[in-house]
Amino acid sequence: MRGTMVECIECGAQIELSEPEQGEIVDCPECGTELEVIQDNPVVLQFAPQEEEDWGE
Ligand SMILES: [Zn+2]
């Protein structure tokens, strides 16, 4: 099975996506940035929206 290599838009690391899907959120293994797949063929990434999680305090 062949994955798709994409480049992290934060640090430039190569990330392999086995089955990229539009709307998928991936974490860069190098810098931990959350990236959203906004287009799947070819794959285009953008920074995932940073939602302030309220951890219930
Ligand atoms: Zn990165």
N, CA, C, O and the ligand as a Tripos MOL2 file, in Angstrom:
@<TRIPOS>MOLECULE
protein
  229   227    58     0     0
PROTEIN
NO_CHARGES

@<TRIPOS>ATOM
      1 N           0.8520   -1.1870    0.0000 N.3       1 MET1
      2 CA          0.0000    0.0000    0.0000 C.3       1 MET1
      3 C           0.8890    1.2390    0.0000 C.2       1 MET1
      4 O           1.8880    1.3180    0.7150 O.2       1 MET1
      5 N           0.5050    2.1650   -0.7950 N.am      2 ARG2
      6 CA          1.3400    3.3540   -0.9280 C.3       2 ARG2
      7 C           0.6280    4.5520   -0.3360 C.2       2 ARG2
      8 O          -0.5140    4.8470   -0.6880 O.2       2 ARG2
      9 N           1.3030    5.2360    0.5580 N.am      3 GLY3
     10 CA          0.7360    6.4290    1.1650 C.3       3 GLY3
     11 C           1.0920    7.6660    0.3620 C.2       3 GLY3
     12 O           1.7860    7.6060   -0.6530 O.2       3 GLY3
     13 N           0.6020    8.7640    0.8440 N.am      4 THR4
     14 CA          0.8900   10.0430    0.2150 C.3       4 THR4
     15 C           1.7980   10.8410    1.1390 C.2       4 THR4
     16 O           1.4970   11.0110    2.3210 O.2       4 THR4
     17 N           2.9000   11.3240    0.6020 N.am      5 MET5
     18 CA          3.7940   12.1300    1.4140 C.3       5 MET5
     19 C           3.4000   13.6000    1.2920 C.2       5 MET5
     20 O           3.2270   14.1310    0.1950 O.2       5 MET5
     21 N           3.2670   14.2210    2.4230 N.am      6 VAL6
     22 CA          2.9900   15.6530    2.4320 C.3       6 VAL6
     23 C           4.0050   16.3230    3.3410 C.2       6 VAL6
     24 O           4.6210   15.6770    4.1880 O.2       6 VAL6
     25 N           4.1680   17.6120    3.1580 N.am      7 GLU7
     26 CA          5.1500   18.3390    3.9380 C.3       7 GLU7
     27 C           4.4410   19.1640    4.9980 C.2       7 GLU7
     28 O           3.4720   19.8670    4.7120 O.2       7 GLU7
     29 N           4.9280   19.0710    6.2080 N.am      8 CYS8
     30 CA          4.3710   19.8840    7.2810 C.3       8 CYS8
     31 C           4.5850   21.3580    6.9580 C.2       8 CYS8
     32 O           5.6940   21.7830    6.6340 O.2       8 CYS8
     33 N           3.5130   22.1230    7.0520 N.am      9 ILE9
     34 CA          3.6270   23.5420    6.7110 C.3       9 ILE9
     35 C           4.2520   24.3490    7.8410 C.2       9 ILE9
     36 O           4.5310   25.5380    7.6870 O.2       9 ILE9
     37 N           4.4700   23.7000    8.9680 N.am     10 GLU10
     38 CA          5.1170   24.3890   10.0920 C.3      10 GLU10
     39 C           6.6240   24.1610   10.0720 C.2      10 GLU10
     40 O           7.4030   25.1130   10.1080 O.2      10 GLU10
     41 N           7.0290   22.8920   10.0130 N.am     11 CYS11
     42 CA          8.4540   22.5810   10.1760 C.3      11 CYS11
     43 C           9.0750   21.9300    8.9420 C.2      11 CYS11
     44 O          10.2940   21.7650    8.8830 O.2      11 CYS11
     45 N           8.2610   21.5610    7.9640 N.am     12 GLY12
     46 CA          8.8130   21.0050    6.7360 C.3      12 GLY12
     47 C           9.0470   19.5100    6.7680 C.2      12 GLY12
     48 O           9.5610   18.9470    5.8020 O.2      12 GLY12
     49 N           8.6780   18.8540    7.8630 N.am     13 ALA13
     50 CA          8.8480   17.4110    7.9600 C.3      13 ALA13
     51 C           7.9410   16.6940    6.9570 C.2      13 ALA13
     52 O           6.8630   17.1800    6.6150 O.2      13 ALA13
     53 N           8.3920   15.5500    6.5030 N.am     14 GLN14
     54 CA          7.5740   14.7360    5.6160 C.3      14 GLN14
     55 C           6.6270   13.8800    6.4560 C.2      14 GLN14
     56 O           7.0540   13.1820    7.3750 O.2      14 GLN14
     57 N           5.3730   13.9440    6.1370 N.am     15 ILE15
     58 CA          4.3570   13.1740    6.8550 C.3      15 ILE15
     59 C           3.7120   12.2390    5.8440 C.2      15 ILE15
     60 O           3.3310   12.6610    4.7520 O.2      15 ILE15
     61 N           3.5910   10.9680    6.2120 N.am     16 GLU16
     62 CA          2.9470   10.0190    5.3280 C.3      16 GLU16
     63 C           1.4970    9.8300    5.7400 C.2      16 GLU16
     64 O           1.1950    9.5000    6.8870 O.2      16 GLU16
     65 N           0.6220   10.0440    4.7930 N.am     17 LEU17
     66 CA         -0.8010    9.8210    5.0290 C.3      17 LEU17
     67 C          -1.2140    8.6160    4.2050 C.2      17 LEU17
     68 O          -1.0510    8.6030    2.9840 O.2      17 LEU17
     69 N          -1.7460    7.6100    4.8700 N.am     18 SER18
     70 CA         -2.1160    6.4020    4.1370 C.3      18 SER18
     71 C          -3.3470    6.6380    3.2670 C.2      18 SER18
     72 O          -3.3840    6.2600    2.0960 O.2      18 SER18
     73 N          -4.3430    7.2630    3.8620 N.am     19 GLU19
     74 CA         -5.5550    7.5610    3.1060 C.3      19 GLU19
     75 C          -6.0580    8.9490    3.4600 C.2      19 GLU19
     76 O          -6.9940    9.1050    4.2440 O.2      19 GLU19
     77 N          -5.4200    9.9600    2.8680 N.am     20 PRO20
     78 CA         -5.8400   11.3280    3.1990 C.3      20 PRO20
     79 C          -7.2890   11.5860    2.7990 C.2      20 PRO20
     80 O          -7.7160   11.2380    1.6980 O.2      20 PRO20
     81 N          -8.0130   12.1820    3.6860 N.am     21 GLU21
     82 CA         -9.4060   12.5150    3.4230 C.3      21 GLU21
     83 C          -9.6260   13.9710    3.7490 C.2      21 GLU21
     84 O          -9.1120   14.4810    4.7450 O.2      21 GLU21
     85 N         -10.3800   14.6300    2.9220 N.am     22 GLN22
     86 CA        -10.6800   16.0280    3.1730 C.3      22 GLN22
     87 C         -11.3460   16.1770    4.5370 C.2      22 GLN22
     88 O         -12.2920   15.4610    4.8670 O.2      22 GLN22
     89 N         -10.8350   17.1160    5.3150 N.am     23 GLY23
     90 CA        -11.3860   17.3500    6.6470 C.3      23 GLY23
     91 C         -10.6730   16.5890    7.7490 C.2      23 GLY23
     92 O         -10.9340   16.8050    8.9320 O.2      23 GLY23
     93 N          -9.7630   15.6900    7.3550 N.am     24 GLU24
     94 CA         -9.0190   14.9250    8.3460 C.3      24 GLU24
     95 C          -8.0180   15.8220    9.0810 C.2      24 GLU24
     96 O          -7.4100   16.7130    8.4890 O.2      24 GLU24
     97 N          -7.8660   15.5690   10.3570 N.am     25 ILE25
     98 CA         -6.8710   16.2940   11.1490 C.3      25 ILE25
     99 C          -5.7050   15.3500   11.4130 C.2      25 ILE25
    100 O          -5.8880   14.2400   11.9130 O.2      25 ILE25
    101 N          -4.5060   15.8080   11.0690 N.am     26 VAL26
    102 CA         -3.3220   14.9920   11.3330 C.3      26 VAL26
    103 C          -2.3670   15.7820   12.2270 C.2      26 VAL26
    104 O          -2.2960   17.0090   12.1550 O.2      26 VAL26
    105 N          -1.6490   15.0670   13.0550 N.am     27 ASP27
    106 CA         -0.6320   15.6850   13.8960 C.3      27 ASP27
    107 C           0.7240   15.4560   13.2650 C.2      27 ASP27
    108 O           1.0730   14.3310   12.9060 O.2      27 ASP27
    109 N           1.4850   16.5250   13.1330 N.am     28 CYS28
    110 CA          2.8460   16.3550   12.6500 C.3      28 CYS28
    111 C           3.6520   15.6100   13.7050 C.2      28 CYS28
    112 O           3.6780   16.0230   14.8650 O.2      28 CYS28
    113 N           4.3140   14.5110   13.3200 N.am     29 PRO29
    114 CA          5.0970   13.7500   14.3020 C.3      29 PRO29
    115 C           6.3390   14.5080   14.7740 C.2      29 PRO29
    116 O           6.8980   14.1860   15.8220 O.2      29 PRO29
    117 N           6.7660   15.4980   14.0160 N.am     30 GLU30
    118 CA          7.9680   16.2430   14.3800 C.3      30 GLU30
    119 C           7.6740   17.3900   15.3350 C.2      30 GLU30
    120 O           8.3240   17.5150   16.3730 O.2      30 GLU30
    121 N           6.7090   18.2210   14.9960 N.am     31 CYS31
    122 CA          6.4700   19.4270   15.7990 C.3      31 CYS31
    123 C           5.1370   19.4020   16.5320 C.2      31 CYS31
    124 O           4.8600   20.2730   17.3570 O.2      31 CYS31
    125 N           4.3100   18.4050   16.2310 N.am     32 GLY32
    126 CA          3.0650   18.2720   16.9630 C.3      32 GLY32
    127 C           1.9490   19.1940   16.5160 C.2      32 GLY32
    128 O           0.8660   19.2080   17.1020 O.2      32 GLY32
    129 N           2.2220   19.9730   15.4640 N.am     33 THR33
    130 CA          1.1920   20.8730   14.9610 C.3      33 THR33
    131 C           0.0220   20.0900   14.3770 C.2      33 THR33
    132 O           0.2170   19.0980   13.6750 O.2      33 THR33
    133 N          -1.1780   20.5390   14.6690 N.am     34 GLU34
    134 CA         -2.3550   19.9040   14.0860 C.3      34 GLU34
    135 C          -2.6260   20.5280   12.7250 C.2      34 GLU34
    136 O          -2.7270   21.7460   12.5800 O.2      34 GLU34
    137 N          -2.7380   19.6570   11.7450 N.am     35 LEU35
    138 CA         -2.9320   20.0890   10.3670 C.3      35 LEU35
    139 C          -4.2200   19.4930    9.8370 C.2      35 LEU35
    140 O          -4.5480   18.3380   10.1120 O.2      35 LEU35
    141 N          -4.9430   20.2940    9.0760 N.am     36 GLU36
    142 CA         -6.1890   19.8190    8.4980 C.3      36 GLU36
    143 C          -6.0080   19.6190    7.0050 C.2      36 GLU36
    144 O          -5.4440   20.4690    6.3160 O.2      36 GLU36
    145 N          -6.4880   18.4950    6.5150 N.am     37 VAL37
    146 CA         -6.4710   18.2250    5.0750 C.3      37 VAL37
    147 C          -7.6490   18.9810    4.4600 C.2      37 VAL37
    148 O          -8.8070   18.6200    4.6690 O.2      37 VAL37
    149 N          -7.3430   20.0230    3.7070 N.am     38 ILE38
    150 CA         -8.4330   20.8060    3.1160 C.3      38 ILE38
    151 C          -8.7220   20.3680    1.6910 C.2      38 ILE38
    152 O          -9.7310   20.7590    1.1030 O.2      38 ILE38
    153 N          -7.8300   19.5540    1.1390 N.am     39 GLN39
    154 CA         -8.0360   19.0190   -0.2010 C.3      39 GLN39
    155 C          -7.2860   17.7100   -0.2510 C.2      39 GLN39
    156 O          -6.1710   17.6140    0.2610 O.2      39 GLN39
    157 N          -7.8830   16.6940   -0.8610 N.am     40 ASP40
    158 CA         -7.2350   15.3840   -0.7820 C.3      40 ASP40
    159 C          -6.5610   14.9120   -2.0690 C.2      40 ASP40
    160 O          -5.8500   13.9070   -2.0540 O.2      40 ASP40
    161 N          -6.7640   15.5950   -3.1460 N.am     41 ASN41
    162 CA         -6.0880   15.1720   -4.3760 C.3      41 ASN41
    163 C          -5.8680   16.3620   -5.3070 C.2      41 ASN41
    164 O          -6.7860   16.7320   -6.0390 O.2      41 ASN41
    165 N          -4.6730   16.9780   -5.3060 N.am     42 PRO42
    166 CA         -3.5470   16.6440   -4.4250 C.3      42 PRO42
    167 C          -3.8170   17.1250   -3.0060 C.2      42 PRO42
    168 O          -4.6850   17.9640   -2.7640 O.2      42 PRO42
    169 N          -3.0460   16.5690   -2.0760 N.am     43 VAL43
    170 CA         -3.2580   16.9170   -0.6760 C.3      43 VAL43
    171 C          -2.7700   18.3360   -0.3980 C.2      43 VAL43
    172 O          -1.6390   18.7010   -0.7200 O.2      43 VAL43
    173 N          -3.6430   19.1120    0.2000 N.am     44 VAL44
    174 CA         -3.2930   20.4530    0.6480 C.3      44 VAL44
    175 C          -3.6040   20.5410    2.1330 C.2      44 VAL44
    176 O          -4.6830   20.1570    2.5850 O.2      44 VAL44
    177 N          -2.6430   21.0500    2.8730 N.am     45 LEU45
    178 CA         -2.8190   21.1690    4.3220 C.3      45 LEU45
    179 C          -2.9650   22.6200    4.7330 C.2      45 LEU45
    180 O          -2.4280   23.5190    4.0850 O.2      45 LEU45
    181 N          -3.6820   22.8350    5.7920 N.am     46 GLN46
    182 CA         -3.6500   24.1300    6.4640 C.3      46 GLN46
    183 C          -3.6240   23.8650    7.9600 C.2      46 GLN46
    184 O          -3.8640   22.7460    8.4130 O.2      46 GLN46
    185 N          -3.3290   24.9120    8.7180 N.am     47 PHE47
    186 CA         -3.3350   24.7360   10.1650 C.3      47 PHE47
    187 C          -4.7600   24.4560   10.6210 C.2      47 PHE47
    188 O          -5.7040   25.1390   10.2220 O.2      47 PHE47
    189 N          -4.8950   23.4470   11.4580 N.am     48 ALA48
    190 CA         -6.2110   23.1360   11.9990 C.3      48 ALA48
    191 C          -6.6550   24.2800   12.8990 C.2      48 ALA48
    192 O          -5.8370   24.9030   13.5760 O.2      48 ALA48
    193 N          -7.9390   24.5490   12.9020 N.am     49 PRO49
    194 CA         -8.4350   25.6180   13.7770 C.3      49 PRO49
    195 C          -8.1210   25.3260   15.2290 C.2      49 PRO49
    196 O          -8.3840   24.2310   15.7270 O.2      49 PRO49
    197 N          -7.5640   26.3000   15.8950 N.am     50 GLN50
    198 CA         -7.2150   26.1280   17.3030 C.3      50 GLN50
    199 C          -8.4230   26.4760   18.1480 C.2      50 GLN50
    200 O          -8.7190   27.6470   18.3870 O.2      50 GLN50
    201 N          -9.1000   25.4650   18.5860 N.am     51 GLU51
    202 CA        -10.2440   25.7220   19.4470 C.3      51 GLU51
    203 C          -9.7960   25.6430   20.8880 C.2      51 GLU51
    204 O          -9.1350   24.6940   21.3080 O.2      51 GLU51
    205 N         -10.1660   26.6470   21.6190 N.am     52 GLU52
    206 CA         -9.8420   26.6470   23.0340 C.3      52 GLU52
    207 C         -10.7250   25.6400   23.7410 C.2      52 GLU52
    208 O         -11.9190   25.8570   23.9440 O.2      52 GLU52
    209 N         -10.1080   24.5410   24.1070 N.am     53 GLU53
    210 CA        -10.8800   23.5310   24.8110 C.3      53 GLU53
    211 C         -11.0890   23.9700   26.2470 C.2      53 GLU53
    212 O         -10.1620   24.4000   26.9330 O.2      53 GLU53
    213 N         -12.3070   23.8500   26.6700 N.am     54 ASP54
    214 CA        -12.5910   24.1270   28.0660 C.3      54 ASP54
    215 C         -12.5820   22.8020   28.8130 C.2      54 ASP54
    216 O         -13.4770   21.9740   28.6470 O.2      54 ASP54
    217 N         -11.5860   22.6180   29.6160 N.am     55 TRP55
    218 CA        -11.4240   21.3270   30.2870 C.3      55 TRP55
    219 C         -12.2650   21.2140   31.5400 C.2      55 TRP55
    220 O         -11.9930   20.3860   32.4100 O.2      55 TRP55
    221 N         -13.2680   22.0310   31.6270 N.am     56 GLY56
    222 CA        -14.2870   21.8290   32.6410 C.3      56 GLY56
    223 C         -13.9030   22.2950   34.0230 C.2      56 GLY56
    224 O         -14.2920   21.6850   35.0190 O.2      56 GLY56
    225 N         -13.1440   23.3690   34.0930 N.am     57 GLU57
    226 CA        -12.8180   23.8960   35.4180 C.3      57 GLU57
    227 C         -13.7750   25.0200   35.7850 C.2      57 GLU57
    228 O         -13.6650   25.5960   36.8670 O.2      57 GLU57
    229 ZN          5.8240   19.7990   11.6970 Zn       58 ZN58
@<TRIPOS>BOND
     1     1     2 1
     2     2     3 1
     3     3     4 2
     4     3     5 am
     5     5     6 1
     6     6     7 1
     7     7     8 2
     8     7     9 am
     9     9    10 1
    10    10    11 1
    11    11    12 2
    12    11    13 am
    13    13    14 1
    14    14    15 1
    15    15    16 2
    16    15    17 am
    17    17    18 1
    18    18    19 1
    19    19    20 2
    20    19    21 am
    21    21    22 1
    22    22    23 1
    23    23    24 2
    24    23    25 am
    25    25    26 1
    26    26    27 1
    27    27    28 2
    28    27    29 am
    29    29    30 1
    30    30    31 1
    31    31    32 2
    32    31    33 am
    33    33    34 1
    34    34    35 1
    35    35    36 2
    36    35    37 am
    37    37    38 1
    38    38    39 1
    39    39    40 2
    40    39    41 am
    41    41    42 1
    42    42    43 1
    43    43    44 2
    44    43    45 am
    45    45    46 1
    46    46    47 1
    47    47    48 2
    48    47    49 am
    49    49    50 1
    50    50    51 1
    51    51    52 2
    52    51    53 am
    53    53    54 1
    54    54    55 1
    55    55    56 2
    56    55    57 am
    57    57    58 1
    58    58    59 1
    59    59    60 2
    60    59    61 am
    61    61    62 1
    62    62    63 1
    63    63    64 2
    64    63    65 am
    65    65    66 1
    66    66    67 1
    67    67    68 2
    68    67    69 am
    69    69    70 1
    70    70    71 1
    71    71    72 2
    72    71    73 am
    73    73    74 1
    74    74    75 1
    75    75    76 2
    76    75    77 am
    77    77    78 1
    78    78    79 1
    79    79    80 2
    80    79    81 am
    81    81    82 1
    82    82    83 1
    83    83    84 2
    84    83    85 am
    85    85    86 1
    86    86    87 1
    87    87    88 2
    88    87    89 am
    89    89    90 1
    90    90    91 1
    91    91    92 2
    92    91    93 am
    93    93    94 1
    94    94    95 1
    95    95    96 2
    96    95    97 am
    97    97    98 1
    98    98    99 1
    99    99   100 2
   100    99   101 am
   101   101   102 1
   102   102   103 1
   103   103   104 2
   104   103   105 am
   105   105   106 1
   106   106   107 1
   107   107   108 2
   108   107   109 am
   109   109   110 1
   110   110   111 1
   111   111   112 2
   112   111   113 am
   113   113   114 1
   114   114   115 1
   115   115   116 2
   116   115   117 am
   117   117   118 1
   118   118   119 1
   119   119   120 2
   120   119   121 am
   121   121   122 1
   122   122   123 1
   123   123   124 2
   124   123   125 am
   125   125   126 1
   126   126   127 1
   127   127   128 2
   128   127   129 am
   129   129   130 1
   130   130   131 1
   131   131   132 2
   132   131   133 am
   133   133   134 1
   134   134   135 1
   135   135   136 2
   136   135   137 am
   137   137   138 1
   138   138   139 1
   139   139   140 2
   140   139   141 am
   141   141   142 1
   142   142   143 1
   143   143   144 2
   144   143   145 am
   145   145   146 1
   146   146   147 1
   147   147   148 2
   148   147   149 am
   149   149   150 1
   150   150   151 1
   151   151   152 2
   152   151   153 am
   153   153   154 1
   154   154   155 1
   155   155   156 2
   156   155   157 am
   157   157   158 1
   158   158   159 1
   159   159   160 2
   160   159   161 am
   161   161   162 1
   162   162   163 1
   163   163   164 2
   164   163   165 am
   165   165   166 1
   166   166   167 1
   167   167   168 2
   168   167   169 am
   169   169   170 1
   170   170   171 1
   171   171   172 2
   172   171   173 am
   173   173   174 1
   174   174   175 1
   175   175   176 2
   176   175   177 am
   177   177   178 1
   178   178   179 1
   179   179   180 2
   180   179   181 am
   181   181   182 1
   182   182   183 1
   183   183   184 2
   184   183   185 am
   185   185   186 1
   186   186   187 1
   187   187   188 2
   188   187   189 am
   189   189   190 1
   190   190   191 1
   191   191   192 2
   192   191   193 am
   193   193   194 1
   194   194   195 1
   195   195   196 2
   196   195   197 am
   197   197   198 1
   198   198   199 1
   199   199   200 2
   200   199   201 am
   201   201   202 1
   202   202   203 1
   203   203   204 2
   204   203   205 am
   205   205   206 1
   206   206   207 1
   207   207   208 2
   208   207   209 am
   209   209   210 1
   210   210   211 1
   211   211   212 2
   212   211   213 am
   213   213   214 1
   214   214   215 1
   215   215   216 2
   216   215   217 am
   217   217   218 1
   218   218   219 1
   219   219   220 2
   220   219   221 am
   221   221   222 1
   222   222   223 1
   223   223   224 2
   224   223   225 am
   225   225   226 1
   226   226   227 1
   227   227   228 2
@<TRIPOS>SUBSTRUCTURE
     1 MET1         2 RESIDUE 1 A MET
     2 ARG2         6 RESIDUE 1 A ARG
     3 GLY3        10 RESIDUE 1 A GLY
     4 THR4        14 RESIDUE 1 A THR
     5 MET5        18 RESIDUE 1 A MET
     6 VAL6        22 RESIDUE 1 A VAL
     7 GLU7        26 RESIDUE 1 A GLU
     8 CYS8        30 RESIDUE 1 A CYS
     9 ILE9        34 RESIDUE 1 A ILE
    10 GLU10       38 RESIDUE 1 A GLU
    11 CYS11       42 RESIDUE 1 A CYS
    12 GLY12       46 RESIDUE 1 A GLY
    13 ALA13       50 RESIDUE 1 A ALA
    14 GLN14       54 RESIDUE 1 A GLN
    15 ILE15       58 RESIDUE 1 A ILE
    16 GLU16       62 RESIDUE 1 A GLU
    17 LEU17       66 RESIDUE 1 A LEU
    18 SER18       70 RESIDUE 1 A SER
    19 GLU19       74 RESIDUE 1 A GLU
    20 PRO20       78 RESIDUE 1 A PRO
    21 GLU21       82 RESIDUE 1 A GLU
    22 GLN22       86 RESIDUE 1 A GLN
    23 GLY23       90 RESIDUE 1 A GLY
    24 GLU24       94 RESIDUE 1 A GLU
    25 ILE25       98 RESIDUE 1 A ILE
    26 VAL26      102 RESIDUE 1 A VAL
    27 ASP27      106 RESIDUE 1 A ASP
    28 CYS28      110 RESIDUE 1 A CYS
    29 PRO29      114 RESIDUE 1 A PRO
    30 GLU30      118 RESIDUE 1 A GLU
    31 CYS31      122 RESIDUE 1 A CYS
    32 GLY32      126 RESIDUE 1 A GLY
    33 THR33      130 RESIDUE 1 A THR
    34 GLU34      134 RESIDUE 1 A GLU
    35 LEU35      138 RESIDUE 1 A LEU
    36 GLU36      142 RESIDUE 1 A GLU
    37 VAL37      146 RESIDUE 1 A VAL
    38 ILE38      150 RESIDUE 1 A ILE
    39 GLN39      154 RESIDUE 1 A GLN
    40 ASP40      158 RESIDUE 1 A ASP
    41 ASN41      162 RESIDUE 1 A ASN
    42 PRO42      166 RESIDUE 1 A PRO
    43 VAL43      170 RESIDUE 1 A VAL
    44 VAL44      174 RESIDUE 1 A VAL
    45 LEU45      178 RESIDUE 1 A LEU
    46 GLN46      182 RESIDUE 1 A GLN
    47 PHE47      186 RESIDUE 1 A PHE
    48 ALA48      190 RESIDUE 1 A ALA
    49 PRO49      194 RESIDUE 1 A PRO
    50 GLN50      198 RESIDUE 1 A GLN
    51 GLU51      202 RESIDUE 1 A GLU
    52 GLU52      206 RESIDUE 1 A GLU
    53 GLU53      210 RESIDUE 1 A GLU
    54 ASP54      214 RESIDUE 1 A ASP
    55 TRP55      218 RESIDUE 1 A TRP
    56 GLY56      222 RESIDUE 1 A GLY
    57 GLU57      226 RESIDUE 1 A GLU
    58 ZN58       229 GROUP 0 **** ****
